[in-house]
C-alpha cells in the first residue's frame, strides 16, 4: 500500500507562483492548490512509504526558496 499525505505550506511574500509551478513538476506531487487561511498552499503527495514522503518534504519541499514552514498530514484510510 502506498503512502499519501497533505502538505500544508507557509510561504514568504511574492513566491507563490514560483513555488506552485515548481511543486507541480516534482516527483510524488499529485496536486497543488493555493489556499486561503492560515496556510498559503497545500500539496497532495503520494509515495511508496511514509518515510519516503517525510524525506521528500525535508529534502525537497522545505528547501524550496520562499517556503517558510510545512506541516505534513498523513492520510489514514479507514475502509477495510
The first five atom37 places (N, CA, C, CB, O) and aatype in JSON, in Angstrom:
{
  "aatype": [20, 20, 20, 20, 20, 20, 20, 20, 20, 20, 20, 20, 20, 20, 20, 20, 20, 20, 20, 20, 20, 20, 20, 20, 20, 20, 20, 20, 20, 20, 20, 20, 20, 20, 20, 20, 20, 20, 20, 20, 20, 20, 20, 20, 20, 20, 20, 20, 20, 20, 20, 20, 20, 20, 20, 20, 20, 20, 20, 20, 20, 20, 20, 20, 20, 20, 20, 20, 20, 20, 20, 20, 20, 20, 20, 20, 20, 20, 20, 20],
  "atom_mask": [
    [1, 1, 1, 1, 1],
    [1, 1, 1, 1, 1],
    [1, 1, 1, 1, 1],
    [1, 1, 1, 1, 1],
    [1, 1, 1, 1, 1],
    [1, 1, 1, 1, 1],
    [1, 1, 1, 1, 1],
    [1, 1, 1, 1, 1],
    [1, 1, 1, 1, 1],
    [1, 1, 1, 1, 1],
    [1, 1, 1, 1, 1],
    [1, 1, 1, 1, 1],
    [1, 1, 1, 1, 1],
    [1, 1, 1, 1, 1],
    [1, 1, 1, 1, 1],
    [1, 1, 1, 1, 1],
    [1, 1, 1, 1, 1],
    [1, 1, 1, 1, 1],
    [1, 1, 1, 1, 1],
    [1, 1, 1, 1, 1],
    [1, 1, 1, 1, 1],
    [1, 1, 1, 1, 1],
    [1, 1, 1, 1, 1],
    [1, 1, 1, 1, 1],
    [1, 1, 1, 1, 1],
    [1, 1, 1, 1, 1],
    [1, 1, 1, 1, 1],
    [1, 1, 1, 1, 1],
    [1, 1, 1, 1, 1],
    [1, 1, 1, 1, 1],
    [1, 1, 1, 1, 1],
    [1, 1, 1, 1, 1],
    [1, 1, 1, 1, 1],
    [1, 1, 1, 1, 1],
    [1, 1, 1, 1, 1],
    [1, 1, 1, 1, 1],
    [1, 1, 1, 1, 1],
    [1, 1, 1, 1, 1],
    [1, 1, 1, 1, 1],
    [1, 1, 1, 1, 1],
    [1, 1, 1, 1, 1],
    [1, 1, 1, 1, 1],
    [1, 1, 1, 1, 1],
    [1, 1, 1, 1, 1],
    [1, 1, 1, 1, 1],
    [1, 1, 1, 1, 1],
    [1, 1, 1, 1, 1],
    [1, 1, 1, 1, 1],
    [1, 1, 1, 1, 1],
    [1, 1, 1, 1, 1],
    [1, 1, 1, 1, 1],
    [1, 1, 1, 1, 1],
    [1, 1, 1, 1, 1],
    [1, 1, 1, 1, 1],
    [1, 1, 1, 1, 1],
    [1, 1, 1, 1, 1],
    [1, 1, 1, 1, 1],
    [1, 1, 1, 1, 1],
    [1, 1, 1, 1, 1],
    [1, 1, 1, 1, 1],
    [1, 1, 1, 1, 1],
    [1, 1, 1, 1, 1],
    [1, 1, 1, 1, 1],
    [1, 1, 1, 1, 1],
    [1, 1, 1, 1, 1],
    [1, 1, 1, 1, 1],
    [1, 1, 1, 1, 1],
    [1, 1, 1, 1, 1],
    [1, 1, 1, 1, 1],
    [1, 1, 1, 1, 1],
    [1, 1, 1, 1, 1],
    [1, 1, 1, 1, 1],
    [1, 1, 1, 1, 1],
    [1, 1, 1, 1, 1],
    [1, 1, 1, 1, 1],
    [1, 1, 1, 1, 1],
    [1, 1, 1, 1, 1],
    [1, 1, 1, 1, 1],
    [1, 1, 1, 1, 1],
    [1, 1, 1, 1, 1]
  ],
  "atom_positions": [
    [[0.84, -1.18, 0.0], [0.0, 0.0, 0.0], [0.89, 1.25, 0.0], [-0.96, 0.0, 1.23], [1.86, 1.34, 0.76]],
    [[0.55, 2.17, -0.83], [1.31, 3.42, -0.93], [0.92, 4.37, 0.18], [1.1, 4.08, -2.29], [-0.12, 4.23, 0.82]],
    [[1.79, 5.36, 0.4], [1.55, 6.37, 1.42], [1.06, 7.65, 0.75], [2.83, 6.65, 2.26], [1.55, 8.03, -0.31]],
    [[0.09, 8.31, 1.38], [-0.46, 9.56, 0.87], [-0.5, 10.57, 2.01], [-1.89, 9.34, 0.27], [-0.76, 10.21, 3.16]],
    [[-0.22, 11.84, 1.68], [-0.25, 12.88, 2.71], [-0.61, 14.22, 2.07], [1.11, 12.98, 3.43], [-0.45, 14.42, 0.86]],
    [[-1.1, 15.12, 2.9], [-1.3, 16.52, 2.52], [-0.19, 17.32, 3.19], [-2.73, 17.04, 2.93], [0.07, 17.14, 4.38]],
    [[0.45, 18.19, 2.44], [1.49, 19.05, 2.98], [0.97, 20.48, 2.96], [2.84, 18.92, 2.18], [0.74, 21.05, 1.89]],
    [[0.8, 21.06, 4.15], [0.37, 22.45, 4.29], [1.63, 23.31, 4.31], [-0.48, 22.67, 5.59], [2.6, 23.0, 5.0]],
    [[1.61, 24.4, 3.54], [2.84, 25.18, 3.32], [2.6, 26.66, 3.58], [3.35, 24.97, 1.9], [1.65, 27.25, 3.06]],
    [[3.48, 27.25, 4.39], [3.53, 28.7, 4.57], [4.64, 29.25, 3.68], [3.76, 29.09, 6.06], [5.73, 28.68, 3.61]],
    [[4.35, 30.37, 3.0], [5.29, 30.95, 2.05], [5.66, 32.38, 2.42], [4.71, 30.92, 0.66], [4.9, 33.09, 3.08]],
    [[6.83, 32.78, 1.98], [7.22, 34.19, 2.06], [6.4, 34.96, 1.02], [8.77, 34.37, 1.81], [5.85, 34.37, 0.09]],
    [[6.31, 36.25, 1.19], [5.57, 37.09, 0.27], [6.22, 37.08, -1.12], [5.5, 38.53, 0.8], [7.44, 37.19, -1.25]],
    [[5.38, 36.94, -2.14], [5.83, 37.07, -3.52], [6.4, 35.83, -4.19], [6.83, 38.1, -3.57], [6.92, 35.92, -5.3]],
    [[6.31, 34.67, -3.54], [6.89, 33.47, -4.13], [5.86, 32.42, -4.55], [7.86, 32.85, -3.16], [6.23, 31.36, -5.05]],
    [[4.58, 32.71, -4.36], [3.53, 31.7, -4.57], [3.55, 31.12, -5.97], [2.18, 32.31, -4.29], [3.47, 29.9, -6.12]],
    [[3.64, 31.94, -6.99], [3.58, 31.42, -8.36], [4.77, 30.51, -8.68], [3.53, 32.57, -9.37], [4.61, 29.48, -9.32]],
    [[5.96, 30.9, -8.23], [7.17, 30.09, -8.48], [7.1, 28.76, -7.72], [8.43, 30.86, -8.07], [7.42, 27.71, -8.29]],
    [[6.7, 28.8, -6.47], [6.59, 27.57, -5.68], [5.51, 26.67, -6.26], [6.29, 27.89, -4.2], [5.7, 25.46, -6.36]],
    [[4.39, 27.24, -6.64], [3.3, 26.47, -7.26], [3.79, 25.74, -8.51], [2.12, 27.4, -7.62], [3.53, 24.55, -8.68]],
    [[4.48, 26.45, -9.36], [5.0, 25.88, -10.6], [6.02, 24.77, -10.32], [5.63, 26.96, -11.48], [5.97, 23.71, -10.95]],
    [[6.91, 25.02, -9.4], [7.95, 24.04, -9.08], [7.36, 22.79, -8.45], [8.99, 24.65, -8.14], [7.71, 21.67, -8.83]],
    [[6.47, 22.96, -7.49], [5.85, 21.81, -6.84], [5.09, 20.93, -7.84], [4.9, 22.27, -5.74], [5.14, 19.71, -7.76]],
    [[4.41, 21.56, -8.77], [3.62, 20.82, -9.75], [4.43, 19.9, -10.63], [2.87, 21.77, -10.6], [3.88, 18.99, -11.26]],
    [[5.73, 20.11, -10.7], [6.63, 19.3, -11.54], [7.41, 18.27, -10.73], [7.6, 20.21, -12.28], [8.18, 17.49, -11.31]],
    [[7.24, 18.24, -9.42], [8.05, 17.38, -8.57], [7.49, 15.97, -8.46], [8.17, 17.98, -7.18], [6.28, 15.75, -8.49]],
    [[8.43, 15.01, -8.34], [8.07, 13.63, -8.09], [7.24, 13.56, -6.81], [9.33, 12.74, -7.98], [7.48, 14.34, -5.88]],
    [[6.32, 12.67, -6.74], [5.42, 12.43, -5.62], [4.26, 13.42, -5.52], [6.2, 12.45, -4.35], [3.26, 13.11, -4.88]],
    [[4.36, 14.59, -6.13], [3.29, 15.59, -6.0], [2.18, 15.26, -6.99], [3.85, 17.04, -6.25], [2.39, 15.22, -8.21]],
    [[0.98, 15.03, -6.46], [-0.18, 14.7, -7.28], [-1.02, 15.92, -7.61], [-1.03, 13.67, -6.57], [-1.6, 16.01, -8.69]],
    [[-1.07, 16.88, -6.68], [-1.89, 18.07, -6.86], [-1.36, 19.18, -5.97], [-3.39, 17.77, -6.54], [-0.88, 18.93, -4.87]],
    [[-1.46, 20.41, -6.46], [-1.07, 21.59, -5.68], [-2.18, 22.62, -5.8], [0.3, 22.18, -6.18], [-2.72, 22.84, -6.89]],
    [[-2.53, 23.25, -4.68], [-3.52, 24.32, -4.69], [-3.06, 25.46, -3.8], [-4.89, 23.81, -4.24], [-2.54, 25.24, -2.71]],
    [[-3.26, 26.69, -4.27], [-3.13, 27.87, -3.42], [-4.41, 27.93, -2.61], [-2.87, 29.21, -4.25], [-5.5, 27.69, -3.14]],
    [[-4.3, 28.25, -1.33], [-5.47, 28.26, -0.46], [-5.48, 29.52, 0.4], [-5.5, 27.0, 0.43], [-4.46, 30.19, 0.54]],
    [[-6.64, 29.83, 0.97], [-6.74, 30.94, 1.91], [-6.78, 30.37, 3.31], [-8.01, 31.82, 1.62], [-7.07, 29.19, 3.5]],
    [[-6.5, 31.2, 4.29], [-6.5, 30.75, 5.67], [-5.1, 30.81, 6.24], [-7.05, 29.34, 5.78], [-4.27, 31.59, 5.77]],
    [[-4.82, 30.01, 7.26], [-3.52, 30.08, 7.93], [-2.35, 29.55, 7.09], [-3.59, 29.33, 9.21], [-1.2, 29.8, 7.43]],
    [[-2.64, 28.83, 6.02], [-1.6, 28.32, 5.12], [-1.81, 28.9, 3.74], [-1.6, 26.77, 5.07], [-2.92, 29.29, 3.38]],
    [[-0.73, 28.96, 2.97], [-0.78, 29.57, 1.64], [-1.0, 28.56, 0.52], [0.49, 30.33, 1.39], [-1.55, 28.89, -0.53]],
    [[-0.56, 27.32, 0.76], [-0.6, 26.33, -0.29], [-0.76, 24.95, 0.34], [0.68, 26.39, -1.17], [-0.38, 24.73, 1.49]],
    [[-1.35, 24.03, -0.43], [-1.47, 22.64, 0.01], [-1.08, 21.75, -1.15], [-2.93, 22.32, 0.51], [-1.45, 22.0, -2.3]],
    [[-0.31, 20.7, -0.83], [0.11, 19.75, -1.86], [-0.33, 18.36, -1.43], [1.64, 19.81, -2.09], [-0.14, 17.96, -0.28]],
    [[-0.9, 17.62, -2.35], [-1.23, 16.22, -2.13], [-0.05, 15.41, -2.67], [-2.59, 15.81, -2.84], [0.29, 15.51, -3.85]],
    [[0.58, 14.62, -1.8], [1.75, 13.84, -2.21], [1.47, 12.36, -2.01], [3.01, 14.27, -1.42], [0.72, 11.97, -1.12]],
    [[2.1, 11.54, -2.85], [1.9, 10.1, -2.81], [3.24, 9.43, -3.1], [0.81, 9.64, -3.84], [3.91, 9.78, -4.08]],
    [[3.64, 8.48, -2.26], [4.91, 7.79, -2.45], [4.86, 6.37, -1.92], [6.03, 8.56, -1.77], [3.83, 5.92, -1.41]],
    [[5.98, 5.66, -2.04], [6.0, 4.26, -1.61], [5.75, 4.05, -0.12], [7.32, 3.65, -1.98], [5.04, 3.12, 0.26]],
    [[6.34, 4.91, 0.73], [6.19, 4.77, 2.18], [6.09, 6.16, 2.82], [7.37, 3.97, 2.79], [6.43, 7.16, 2.19]],
    [[5.63, 6.2, 4.07], [5.59, 7.48, 4.79], [7.01, 8.0, 5.03], [4.84, 7.33, 6.12], [7.21, 9.21, 5.06]],
    [[7.97, 7.11, 5.21], [9.35, 7.54, 5.37], [9.85, 8.23, 4.1], [10.25, 6.35, 5.71], [10.54, 9.25, 4.18]],
    [[9.51, 7.7, 2.95], [9.89, 8.34, 1.68], [9.26, 9.73, 1.56], [9.46, 7.46, 0.47], [9.91, 10.67, 1.12]],
    [[8.0, 9.85, 1.97], [7.33, 11.15, 1.9], [7.98, 12.13, 2.87], [5.84, 11.0, 2.22], [8.16, 13.3, 2.52]],
    [[8.33, 11.68, 4.06], [8.98, 12.55, 5.04], [10.31, 13.07, 4.49], [9.2, 11.81, 6.37], [10.6, 14.26, 4.6]],
    [[11.11, 12.19, 3.91], [12.39, 12.61, 3.33], [12.16, 13.58, 2.18], [13.18, 11.39, 2.85], [12.92, 14.53, 2.01]],
    [[11.13, 13.34, 1.38], [10.81, 14.23, 0.27], [10.46, 15.63, 0.77], [9.64, 13.66, -0.56], [10.93, 16.63, 0.22]],
    [[9.64, 15.7, 1.81], [9.27, 17.0, 2.37], [10.51, 17.71, 2.92], [8.2, 16.84, 3.49], [10.72, 18.89, 2.64]],
    [[11.31, 17.0, 3.69], [12.5, 17.59, 4.3], [13.56, 18.0, 3.27], [13.11, 16.62, 5.29], [14.13, 19.09, 3.35]],
    [[13.82, 17.13, 2.31], [14.91, 17.34, 1.36], [14.54, 18.18, 0.15], [15.43, 16.03, 0.89], [15.4, 18.8, -0.47]],
    [[13.26, 18.21, -0.2], [12.84, 18.9, -1.43], [11.93, 20.1, -1.16], [12.13, 17.92, -2.35], [12.27, 21.23, -1.5]],
    [[10.78, 19.86, -0.54], [9.81, 20.94, -0.37], [10.33, 22.01, 0.58], [8.48, 20.39, 0.16], [10.27, 23.2, 0.25]],
    [[10.85, 21.62, 1.74], [11.31, 22.61, 2.71], [12.51, 23.42, 2.22], [11.65, 21.94, 4.01], [12.78, 24.5, 2.75]],
    [[13.22, 22.91, 1.24], [14.4, 23.62, 0.73], [14.09, 24.55, -0.45], [15.44, 22.63, 0.3], [14.98, 25.23, -0.95]],
    [[12.82, 24.58, -0.88], [12.45, 25.5, -1.95], [12.55, 26.94, -1.45], [11.02, 25.19, -2.47], [12.11, 27.24, -0.34]],
    [[13.13, 27.83, -2.25], [13.2, 29.24, -1.84], [11.81, 29.8, -1.56], [13.91, 30.08, -2.92], [10.9, 29.69, -2.39]],
    [[11.65, 30.41, -0.4], [10.38, 31.02, -0.04], [9.49, 30.16, 0.83], [9.65, 31.37, -1.26], [8.53, 30.67, 1.4]],
    [[9.78, 28.86, 0.94], [9.0, 28.01, 1.83], [9.48, 28.26, 3.25], [9.13, 26.48, 1.44], [10.66, 28.08, 3.55]],
    [[8.57, 28.69, 4.11], [8.93, 29.04, 5.48], [8.61, 27.93, 6.49], [8.22, 30.29, 5.88], [9.33, 27.76, 7.47]],
    [[7.53, 27.2, 6.24], [7.09, 26.19, 7.2], [6.19, 25.19, 6.49], [6.34, 26.85, 8.4], [5.45, 25.55, 5.58]],
    [[6.27, 23.94, 6.91], [5.37, 22.92, 6.39], [4.79, 22.11, 7.55], [6.09, 21.99, 5.39], [5.4, 21.97, 8.61]],
    [[3.62, 21.58, 7.31], [3.02, 20.59, 8.2], [2.54, 19.45, 7.3], [1.82, 21.2, 9.07], [1.79, 19.67, 6.34]],
    [[2.97, 18.24, 7.62], [2.58, 17.08, 6.83], [1.51, 16.29, 7.57], [3.81, 16.18, 6.52], [1.69, 15.9, 8.73]],
    [[0.39, 16.06, 6.89], [-0.73, 15.32, 7.46], [-0.89, 14.02, 6.69], [-2.05, 16.17, 7.41], [-1.38, 14.01, 5.56]],
    [[-0.48, 12.91, 7.31], [-0.59, 11.61, 6.65], [-2.06, 11.19, 6.55], [0.22, 10.54, 7.43], [-2.84, 11.37, 7.48]],
    [[-2.41, 10.64, 5.4], [-3.79, 10.16, 5.17], [-3.91, 8.76, 5.76], [-4.15, 10.17, 3.64], [-3.06, 7.9, 5.52]],
    [[-4.95, 8.56, 6.5], [-5.26, 7.25, 7.08], [-6.53, 6.74, 6.41], [-5.43, 7.33, 8.64], [-7.58, 7.38, 6.49]],
    [[-6.44, 5.59, 5.77], [-7.58, 5.02, 5.09], [-8.36, 4.15, 6.07], [-7.15, 4.2, 3.85], [-7.82, 3.18, 6.6]],
    [[-9.62, 4.51, 6.32], [-10.41, 3.83, 7.33], [-11.19, 2.62, 6.79], [-11.37, 4.79, 7.94], [-11.67, 1.8, 7.57]],
    [[-11.31, 2.51, 5.49], [-12.06, 1.38, 4.97], [-11.29, 0.09, 5.16], [-12.4, 1.59, 3.49], [-10.06, 0.1, 5.22]],
    [[-12.01, -1.02, 5.26], [-11.39, -2.33, 5.48], [-10.86, -2.9, 4.21], [-12.37, -3.31, 6.11], [-10.31, -4.0, 4.2]]
  ]
}
